Amino acid sequence: MPHPFSPGSGVTRRTALALGGGGLLAMALASCARGSDTLPSAPGTVTLNSDNPTWGPGYAAASAVLAKRIGYEITSRSVASVANYGQVIRMTAQTDSTTDLIKWTNGYRLQDIARADILTDLSAVWDDVERRGWVDPAQRESFSYRGKPYGVPLYKSYYAVFYSKKAFAEHGISEPTTFDELMDVAQTLKDAGITPFLSPGATTWEAEIWFMQLLASTDPAYYQAVTTNRASYTDDQATTAMDLWSQMYANGFFSAPDVTSNDLPGLVGKGRFGMMLYGTWFANSLLAAGLTDADIGFFRVPPRGTAKPAVVVESGSLSVPVKAHRHRAAVDVAENWLATDVQTAWVGFLGDTSPNPHALPESNLVKALAQDVARVRPVELTRYWEASPTPLVEGNVQDLGAFMVNPTKANGAATLRSMENRARTEWKIWDAA
C-alpha cells in the first residue's frame, strides 16, 4: 500500500528501540486511536494494530472464517496518524501496551525491528504453511532476519501495467510481450494524442516505481545485488536503466509531474489515458470509481532483451510481538491467516492477489494477472521501498523524484552517483548497528 515520505530515519536504530517511558513514548501513544490499550482483548479475540483503518471490514471477513477454524477472531485497532504508526509500534511492541499482532512491512523494514528482539520467530509457522501449499516458499526470505522469519505475508501485490482497453482496441494494440513492443505501444499512443504512461511520483514514494521496474526488466539479478549491497548504483546496469528512463521522457512517453493516480478514472473517461505502472492493490480503487474489467486490463512489464522475466512484489507482514497478551492464540492466527478459505475472504475485500496461490480475487482484472504469474513464474523481487535499509531507500527515492522533474541523461548520471554515495554511508551504519 502507499507509503508517504517519513520526516527522516526516525527511531530506526537498536539503541532507540530501547527507549521507554519518556516524553517521546507518551506522545507516540497519545497519537494512536486505540493502540495504547494495555488490556487483553475479549475472550476469543486477538488484537491487531494497523495503520489502515479502511481495512476493518476485510479483517472482519477474514476473522469470521478464522473463528470457525481456530475459535479466534481479530479485533483491529488503527493508529490515527500513518506518519506516527512506525514509532507507536516501535515503542509499544516491547511493552505491555502491545497488541497481539501488528501490521508491518517486509524486507529491511521488518529486519530493522526484528533485530531488536521484540518479534516472535515464526519458523514453525512457515514450515507448516509451506507444507500445506498456502504460500510460495520463495517469499520466506523477505520476512526473515538471519535465517529466521518474523512475520507472515499479510497481503501480496504485484507491480504491473494498467492499460485502457478502449485505447488499445481503437488503435489496434495488443498487450506487448517484449520490452521493445512496449515502447512501440507507447509511441503508437503518443502519435494518437494519448499520454502513453501516467507516472505520478515526483514528490512521493511513487518515484521509485519506474526506476525499480527498469532495473528489474534489465537484470533482476543486478536488482537483487544492488539492493543488498553487492553491487554499485553506478554499474552499467543502473546506467543503462537510467538512460532508458531519460529517453522515455525525451520521447514524451510520461505524463506531467502534477498528474496523480487519483486522476486515472477521469482520464480513462476522456480517452486520454494509455497505461500506468502501479501496484495491483490500486485495482479496487478503480473498480470503486466505476471502472470495470471492460475498461481496464493488466499485463506484466516484459523483460528487456534476454533478461529473465521479473515482477516487483509489495507485501505487508503480520507479526507477533514477544510480549503479546495472547501469544499462543496470536501465533495460531498467524499460522491460519494464509489458509485458502481465510485468504479467499480477505482478497474478496481487497480485490488484490494473495500470498496463497490458491486464493484468487473475484475481479477478473487481477485474477488474470495472478494466473499469468503462476504460469510464467517470473523472478519475484521485493519492492524497492522495503529492499534496503530505510534511510537509504527514502533518500534515494527523493533523488529519483528530483530526477523526474529534470530527467536529462546528465542528471540521471548525477542521481546515480548521489545514490551510490548514500549507499556507502547507510550500509556502514546498517552493518554497525
N, C-alpha and C positions, 0 to 999 in steps of 0.2 A: 504494500500500500504506500501511498505517497509519504515522503518524509521531508519536512521543512528543514532549512539550514538551522543548525543549533548555533547559539551565540559563540561557540568555541568548543574546545575539547571538554570543558566542564569537569565533572568529577569522574575521571576515567582511569586513574592510577590506583594501584593496590593500597597506597597509603591513604588516599582519600576515602576509599571504601571502609576504612577503619573508623571513620568519623561516627560519632553517635551522640545523641542527646544535645547538641548545641543549638544555636540560633538557626543555623542552616537547616538542620533536620526539622526544627519546628516550623520554619517557613515552608519547607517542602511538603510536610504533612498537611499544613493548613491549605495548600493549593489543591489537594485532591478532593474529589467529591465524597467518596465513601471509603477510600483506600486506607484511611488511618484507623478504621475499625479494628480493634485488637482482639475481639472475641471470636471464638469459632462460630461458624455458620450453624443454621438449624440442622437438626438430625437429618441424615440422608442427603446432605448437600456438601459441596466443597466450594470455596470462594476462588474467584479468578480476578486478578487485576488486569485491566486492559486500557489501552489509550484510544479505543474506538467505540464510543457509546452507541453508534448506529448498528453495531453487531449484536445487540441484545436479543432480537428475535431469532437470529441464527444460532446463538448459544442455546436459546430455549428449545429450538427444534432439535438440535443435536442432543440436548440434555434429556429430552423425552425418550429418546432411544437408549441413551446411557442408563437411565433409570431402570429400564426393562432388562438391560444386560447385567448391570452390577449393583443396582439399588442406590446409585448416587446421581444427583443432578448437579449442574454448575450454577452457582449464583455469581453473575458477573458484576463487577464494580469498575467504574470508569473514572480515570483521573480527568478533571475538567480541562486542564491545560496540557495539550500534547507536548509543548515545549518543556514542561516540568516533569513529564512522566518518567523520563530516564532517571532523574535524580530521586524521585519518590521511590522507585524500585530499588535503586542502589542503597538508599537509606533504610527502607523498611524490610527488605528481604533478609537482613541479618538480625532482625529483632522480632519480638513477639507481635509487632504490628503487621507482619507479613500476611498476605493471603496464602491459600493453599497452593494455588497455581498462579503463574504470571505469564503474560504475553510478552515476548521479547523478539529479537531478530536472531538470525543465524550468523554464521561466519565469524569474523573477528569481533563483532559487537557482542556475540554470545561468549566468545573466549574471554573477552575483557572482564565479564563478571564471573565466569566460571573459575578463573584462576584466583579469585578472591575467596574460594571455598564456601560460597553461600548457596550453591545449587546442588541438587542430588544427581549422582551418577545413575544414568538410566540405561546402562549396558544390558541388563537383563530384559528390560522392556524392548529394546531394539532387537535383541536376539529373538524374542517371541514374535514381534510383528513382522520381522523378516521371514521367519519360518512360516507364518500364516500367509505370506504374499501380500500383506497390506501396505507395503512400502518398497520402493526401489532401494536395495542396499547401498547403491552409489550415493544416496543422499546423506548417509550416516556421517561422512567426513565433515560436512559443513555444519553439523550440530555437535561437533566434538572438540575437545581440547586435550592435547597429549594422549590421544587414543581413546578417550572416554567421552561418550555422548552425554550432554547435559540438557537436552531438550528433544522433543519430537516435533515433526512439522505440523504447525498449526494450519497452514494453508500452503498452496503452491500456485504460482502464476508464471506464465511464460511471457517473454517479450517477443512480439511478432507484429506483423503489419496489418492494421485495419485498412480496408480499402472500400471504395464506393463501387458497389456492383453496377449501379447505373452508369457511372462514368466509364467503367471498363467495358460494359456492353455497348454503349453508344460509340465507342472508338475502337471496337474490335480487339480489345486487350484481354489476354488470358493471364492467369496467375503465372508469374515468372518462375522458372526452375533453375536459372543460373543468375549470378550477380550481374553479368552483362545484360541479360534480359531485363533485370530490374531497372537498370539505368536506361534501357531503351523505353521501358514503360514510362519512366519519369519524363523522358524527352517528348514522348507522344502526348502526354497530358499537358506539358508546358506549351507545346505547339498548339494545343486546342484551347489555350487560355485558362487552364485549370492548374491550381497550385499542386505540384506533384506530391510534396510532403508537408503536412502540418508538423512543425517542430518547435514546441514550446521549450523553455528552459534556460534562457539567458540569465535569469536571476534566481533560478530554483534548482532543486535536486535533479530536475529533468535534463540538465546539461550533460549528465553522464550518458544518456541513452544512446546517442549515435556513436559516441566515442567507444563505448564498450562493445557495441554491436559490430563496428568496423574492425576492431581488434579481433573479435570472435570470428567474424567471417573471413578474415585474412589468415589467422593462425591461432586456433583455440589453445594449442599447447603454449604458445607465447603468452596469451592472455592469462593462463594459469600461472605462468612463471613470473610475469611482471607484477602480478598482484600478490605474490608470496615472496617477493624479494629475491628472485632467482634470475632476474633479467632487468635491463635498464629501459627507462622510458625514452631514451634516445637511440635505442636499437632500430635496425632497419624496418622491422615490422610495424613499430609505432609510427615511424616517419612516413611509411607508405600509407597507413591508415589515415593519418592526419592530412597528408597531401590530398588523398581522395576526398576527404570531408571538405577541404577547402575548394577543390574543384567542383564538387556538387553545389556548393554555394555560388561559385562563379558561373555555373550553368543555370542558375536561377531555379534550383530544384526545391528550395525551402521557403517556408512562409516568413513573414515579417516577425521580428523578435517579440512583438507585443501580442501575438496571437496565442491563445491558450487552448488547452484540451477542452475546456468548457465551451469553446466556440464551435466545436466539431458538429453537433447536431444541426445548428443553423447553417453551417457551410454545406452540409450534405443537402439540406433542403434547397439551397440556392444553386446547387450544382457546381460549387467552386472548390470542392474537396476531392483529392485523389487518394492519398494514402497517409497513414500515420503509424510510426513505430512506437508501440506502447505496451503496457502490461495488460494481460488478459483480464485482470480484475476490473478494468475500465468498461468491459463489455456490459456489465449490469447497469452502469450509469447510462450508457447509450440506449439500452432497451427501456429503461425507466423514462428516458426523454422522448420516447415514442418511436424510435427507430426499431426495425425488425431485422430478422435474418435475411429478408429480401433486400434490405438496404445496404447492409454491411457484411463483408466477408473477412477472412483472416488467412494469412499464409506466413510461414517461416521465412526469414531472410535467407536466401540461398548463399552457399559458400562462394568465395572468390577462387577462380582457377581450380587447382587441385586440392584445396583445403578440405578438411573433413567437415561435414555438416555440424553445426553447433547452434545451441539455443541458450539464451541467458535466462536464468531462473531466479525468481524472487520468492522467498519463503519466510514465514514467521516461525517462532519457536514457542512451544508450550512446555514450560519448565516448572520444576517442583523445588521450591526453596527447602533447604535443610531444616529450617525451623517451622515448616508448615504445621498448622494445628492438627489437621487430619492427614498426616503424612502418608500413611498406608493407602487411604482412600484416594488421595491425590495421585499417587503412583498408579493405582488401578485405573483411574480416569485417563491418565496419560497413555496407558497401555491399550485402552479400548477406544481412544479417540480416533485411531486410524482404522477401526473396524469398518467394513464396507457399508453396513447399514447406517452407522453414525455419520460417516463421510458423505453418504448419499443425501442425508438430511441437511448436512452442513453446506455442501456445494449447491444444494437446491435453493438455499438462501443466497449464497454468494454469487451464483451464476458463473463460477470460475472452475478451473480444473482442480484436481485433488492430488495430494501426495499418494493416495491409494489408486493405482491404475484401474481398479475395477469400479470405482465410483465416478460416474460421469454426470455432468450437469444436464439439465433439461434442454437448455438452449443449443440448437444445432451449430450456432456460431462458434462456441467454444468447444463443443463436443468433437467437431470435425478436426480441429487443431490437435486436441488430445489424442485422437486416433491416429493422426499423421505422425505425431511424436512417437507414439508406441510402435508404429510401423517402421519408421526410419531409424529410430534410436540415435538421434544426434548427440554429440557431446554436450552434457548439461553443465553450464558454468554458473557459479554463484554471482549474483548481481554485483556490480562494482561497488555499490553503497555498503555492502557487507563483506567484500572480498579482501579488504586490507584494513589496517588499524584506522580507527575513526578520524583522528586529526589529519592523517594523510589523505584520506578519501575526501573529506569535506574541504580541505584546502585545494586539492586538485580539481574538485568539481567547480569551485569558484573560478579557478583558472580557465576551465573549459567554458564556463559561461561567458567570461570575458572574450574568449576566442570567438564565440558565436556572434558577438557584436562586431568584431573586426576579423572575419575569417580568411585572412590572407595566408598564403603559404609561409611567408616570413614570420607572421605572428604564430602560426602553428608550430614552427620550429622553436620559437621562443617559449611557447606554452609548454612544450615537452621538456625543455631544459629546466624550466621552473618546477615542473612536476618531479623531475629526477632529483633536483636539489632538495626538495621537500622529502622525497622518499629516503634519501640518505640520512637525513636528520631523524625522521619519525621512526624508521626501522631500528635505529640505535636506541631510541627511547623505549620502544616496544620490547626489544630484546633485553634491556637492562631492568625492566620492571619486574 
